[in-house]
Amino acid sequence: MGRKHKNKHKNKHHIIPRSRGGDSKLENIAVVDAKKHISYHELFSNKTPDEIIETLVKKYWNGQWDYVRDAYGRNNNAG
């Protein structure tokens, strides 16, 4: 019997969707397994990362953007 390979099918995911102005440069591509790619689009449709964060802040984090921004900045050295 042959070995089964986990995550055999990989997809190129455009972080900023091409339909939203994103390009196909390496910086805008994430390689993910096919199931995760499908799940991403089921959850977030064709939103940009900024739009996803905005939706999370408004709908799930009670509008506490300052807290999220400050926490992200501390953990990722973002400004």
Protein Blocks (a to p, Z undefined) as FASTA:
>chain_A
ZZddehkbacdddfbafknopacbfklpccddfklmmmmmmmnopacfklmmmmmmmmmn
nopamlmmmmmmmmnopZZ
